Amino acid sequence: MNRKRGIPKAVNAYLVEFPQAVQACLRTIRATIKPAASGAKETISYGIPTLKLNGPLIYFAGFKAHVSIYPMTATIQKQFKKALSPYPSGKGTAKFPLNQPIPYALIEQIARFRVKENLAKRIE
C-alpha cells in the first residue's frame, strides 16, 4: 500500500494501492457487502472503505497478510461467536488471513446483521 499520496478520496483509489491478490479479495468483499446493505452509501472514512446507512455500517480494509472488517459490535461478536472463532479478532475487528479461504458468506451475514442493527436505531 502506498500512502505517500495521502488518504484516498474514493474506494477505487484505495483498492489500487494494494497488490493484485489483496485487491481481488477486497473487491470481492465489496461486491459481497454492497448488495447486503442495499441503499448504503459507499465512502472513505478513517482512511478505509466504509458503507453508511443510518450511521457507519461496516468498514473493510486490506493489509499485507490479512483483510479486516469493522465494526465488530458486542452484539455481532456474541451472535457470530462460533463462526468468528477461527479468525483472530480485536475489540472492534475481525481479521481474515489471506493464506486461508476468506469467509465471504460470513461477511455477508455480518453485513446484513449490521443493517438490522443500524436500522433499529431509528426506532429507538
PyMOL commands that set and color helices and strands:
alter all, ss='L'
color gray80, all
select helices_A, chain A and resi 3-5+11-15+20-36+74-79+81-84+104-123
alter helices_A, ss='H'
color red, helices_A
select strands_A, chain A and resi 41-45+48-52+56-62+66-70+94-97
alter strands_A, ss='S'
color yellow, strands_A
deselect
rebuild
show_as cartoon
